[in-house]
Amino acid sequence: MSTQDWLSQLQKQRAIAVIRAPKLELGLQMALAVASGGMQLIEITWNSDRPGELITKLREQLPECIIGTGTLFNLQQLEEAIACGAEFLFTPHVDSVMIKASVIKNIPIIPGALTPTEIVNAWANGASCVKVFPVQALGGADYIKSLQGPLGHIPLIPTGGVTLENAKRLIQAGAIAVGLGGELFPQQLVKAKNWQAIAQLARNLTQELSSIT
C-alpha cells in the first residue's frame, strides 16, 4: 500500500482499533466485533498470542478491513510481520533501519515518538506518519495542537490515553487519526464475551468521528 493510499484511509476512517490478545481466538472475536461496528483499520500487537497467525486469519475473514500490527521492536519481527501479511506497521520507537526496510517493501510504517525532535527524526527517515505516544503524558489534544505550527506537515496518530471521549478533540486538534485499545475493549465486556456491546462502542466512535469535517 502506498503512503498516499494509507493516508487516505486514515482520513476516511479516523481510528485504529488496537488489539493485544492473550489468546488467538479471543483476538479474533475482538477484531470481528469492532469490524461489525464499522471500524476497518485493525492493529494486532506483535506481543499478542500467535500474532502472525491471527493477522493471516483476519485478512481472510475481514477482506474489507486493513489489518496491521504494532509493538514491533526489531527488524526480525518486522520481517516476520510482513511475511504474515501485515498491511501497516507500528513501532513504539524510532528505528531508521526498520523504517527503511518498510519503505523498500512499500508498507506504511508508523514509528512511536513523543518530542518534536523524535517526530522530525522519524519523518526524515521516511515514516509514513508518526505515532505520538503516550500523548496524554504531554497534555493530549493541547499537545497535538501545539505541534501543528512547526510540524503541521507531518501526519500524527496519537495513542496512549486516547479515549472514546477525547478522540474527537484529538482529531480536531490536528491528528490525522487516533489509535485506541483498552477503551474499545473494557475488560468486563471481553470477559463476558459481550461482543455486541463492544461492536456498539466501535459504532459510536465511528459515528462520532465521521461527523468531523
Stockholm file with secondary structure:
# STOCKHOLM 1.0

chainA/1-213         MSTQDWLSQLQKQRAIAVIRAPKLELGLQMALAVASGGMQLIEITWNSDRPGELITKLREQLPECIIGTGTLFNLQQLEEAIACGAEFLFTPHVDSVMIKASVIKNIPIIPGALTPTEIVNAWANGASCVKVFPVQALGGADYIKSLQGPLGHIPLIPTGGVTLENAKRLIQAGAIAVGLGGELFPQQLVKAKNWQAIAQLARNLTQELSSIT
#=GR chainA/1-213 SS CCHHHHHHHHHHHCEEEEECCSSHHHHHHHHHHHHHTTCCEEEEETTSSSHHHHHHHHHHHCTTSEEEEECCCSHHHHHHHHHTTCSSEEESSCCHHHHHHHHHHTCCEEEEECSHHHHHHHHHTTCSSEEETTGGGGTTHHHHHHHHHHHTTSCEEECSSCCTTTHHHHHHTTCSCEEESTTTSCHHHHHTTCHHHHHHHHHHHHHHHHTCC
#=GC SS_cons         CCHHHHHHHHHHHCEEEEECCSSHHHHHHHHHHHHHTTCCEEEEETTSSSHHHHHHHHHHHCTTSEEEEECCCSHHHHHHHHHTTCSSEEESSCCHHHHHHHHHHTCCEEEEECSHHHHHHHHHTTCSSEEETTGGGGTTHHHHHHHHHHHTTSCEEECSSCCTTTHHHHHHTTCSCEEESTTTSCHHHHHTTCHHHHHHHHHHHHHHHHTCC
//
